[in-house]
Structures are given as C-alpha cells and as structure tokens.
Amino acid sequence: MSTDDNTLILDNINLAYDVAWKYYNKFQHKIPIDELQSICLLGLTKAGKTYNSQLTFTFSTYAYKCMINEILLYYRQNKKYFMDISLYTDVNEDIQIIDMISDDLIIEEEIEQNLNLKKLKEYINCLDNRLQIIMNKKLQGLTMQQIADELSISQPQVSRDYNKAINLLRNKLL
C-alpha cells in the first residue's frame, strides 16, 4: 500500500467508527460494537487498496460502500447466530435491517422468519389447551383484556398464563 492509500485510510477512520455505531444500532446490539468496528476497518483497508482516484466519486463514498458490504457479508455468513424469535413483537413485523439488504436476502429472511414462525407454532401446540389459546390470540394481536373477555376469566389470570407460556416457550427455544 502506498502512502497515499495510508493517508486516505487514516483520514477516514472516524467514518469507520460512525458506520460501526450506525449498524450496531440497526442490528439491535446483537453484534458487538468492537466486532463491527473491526469489520468496518477491514472494509476501509480494502477500500484503500482498491480505490481508483480516476473515479467520479470521493474516497469516503467508496469506503462507506465497502464497509457496508463487509458488514453485510459478515451478517450473511453468521446470521443464524443473530436470529432469534421475539415473542414480544408482532409476528408479521419486518426486522429493522430489512431496508439495508438486497432483495435476495429479503426473500431468504422471509423464508427463515416463516420457518421460525412454524417452529414457534409447533412449540405453542405442545402447551396445554388454555395456554395455546392465549398465545394464539396474543399472536393475533388481541389485548390481554380482550382475551380475558373471550375466555371469561380475569385479565390478571390471562397475564399469568401468558407469562407462564412465554417462560415455557423460552425454555424450549434455548
């Protein structure tokens, strides 16, 4: 690497840290910040080695894209370690990283989300009848009070049963 490349890299180190923090938040803190910073610095180094000053865009723009590509490559290779089923969000809600990845990966994510939902439903079917009903109604978007009214039980009882089901499911998923 030439001294010009080193200068470009050194001048843009803060950009690497900014990108790492941005994606740390986008990934909901599932990837450690030091890991993301290392990935961004790797992308910055690769950008320094491959940047052509004859291009019509600046080095920082090129480096930014290289860093994002490195993060996405890392995520794709390790996504099975970051995917978990959140019982506290709507099942049909898109994950936050969906807007920053390609259409092919979006399809893969939807397939994986459907498989996770299928697994979750299988686990729900292993619960006793009342817990199954409560979990299914909660996944349909009903409130605790609405579920209580439909089942003719108190709202605190629905809450206790829901928490019991969540703990049982959490134990099965871990």
N, C-alpha and C positions, 0 to 999 in steps of 0.2 A: 504494500500500500504506500502511496506517495504521501508527502507531507500535506499536499492539498486535500487528499482524502481524509487525513487525520484532522485537519483543520475543520473540514465540513462536519465530521463526526463530533468533535469537541464542541463546536458551536451549536449543535442540535441535541445535546444530551438532555437538556431540560424538556425538550419536546418528547423524548422517550419516556421520561418520568410522568409527564402530563398524560400521555396516551395510556400508560400503565394504570394511572389512577382512574381515568375515564372508564376503562374496561374492567377494572376492579369493581366499580360500582355497577356496571352493566351486568356483570356475571354474579351480582349479589354476593360478593365476598367469598365465593366458592373456590376461587383460585387465589392463593396467597399473593399479596402485593409484591413480595420480593421475587416470586416466580415470574409475574407479569413484567416486572422491571427488567429481569434478565432476558426475557423473550424480546422485549422492545429494544434493548441494547443490541441483541443479536440481529434484529431487523435493521437497526440503524447501521451496524457494521456492514451488513450485506449491501445496504443501500450505498454506503460509501465506496464499496468495492465495484459496484456495477453502474454507478451514476455516470451519465454522459453529459458533459456540460453543454453539448450542442443541442440538447433537448429544449423544448419551448417552455418547460415549467421549472420551478425552482427546486433546489435540492430538498428543502424541507417538505414540499408537497410529495416528492418521490419517496422520501424517507418515511413519511407518515403512512403512505400506502404499503410500503414494505413492512413496517411494524405491524400494521393491521393484518396483513397476510400471514405474518409469523404467528400472531395470536390466534387467528382462525385455524391455521394448520395445527397448532398445539391443541386447540379445543377439539378439533375433529378427531385427532389421534387419541384423546383422553376423555372424550365426552361421557363415556359410560361411568366414569368416576364422579362426574358432576351432576348427573341426572338423578333426581330423587322425586318421589311423589309427594306433593304437598297436599295434605288433607284440608288445609285451611283456605285454599283458594278455589275458585270455580274451576271445574274440570275443563271447560271449553275455553278458558282464558289463555291467550298467547303468551309465550315466555318473552321476556324482555329482550333477549338477544336476537329475536327473530328478524328485526329490521336491519341487522348488520351482516347477515349471511346470505349466501346465494340461494336461488330458487331450488336447486337440487338438494341443498342441505335442509331447506324448509320442508320439503317433502319427506326427507329422512326423519326430521324432528317430529312431523305429524304422525308418521308410522310408529315411531318409538313411543310417542305420547299415547297413541291408541293401544299399543301393547301394554304400556304401564297401566292404562285405564282398565284394560281387560284383566290384568293381574290383580288390580285393586278390587274389581268386581268379584273375582274368584275368591279373594280373601274375605270380602264382605259376605259372600254366600256361606262361608264357614261359621259365621257368627250365629248366635241364637236368633230366633224369629223377630223379636221386638227390636233388637239392635240392628238387624238387617233393614227393617222397615225405617227406622230412624235415620240410618246412614243413607239409604237410598233417597229418602225425602229431603235430607240435608243437601245431597249432591244435586237434587233437582232445583235447589235454590230456596226452599221453604225456610222460614224462620223457626226458631225453637217454639215460639208461641203457636204458630200455625200447625206445627207437628203435634203439639200438645192438644190442641183443639180437635184435630182429626182423630187422635188416638184416645181421647177422653181421659187424659192423665194430666198431671200438673206440669207446668213448664220447668220447675226445678228437677223433676224426675227425668224429663227428656234431656236436660242438660247433663245430669249424672250419667244416664245411659249413653249419651253421645260421647262424653269423656271416657267412659269405660271402653266403648267401641274403638275410639281413637287409640287408646293405650294398647288394646289387643292387636289392632292393625299395625301399630308402630313396632310392636314386638315381632310380628310376623315378617315385616318388611326389613327389619335389621338383621 
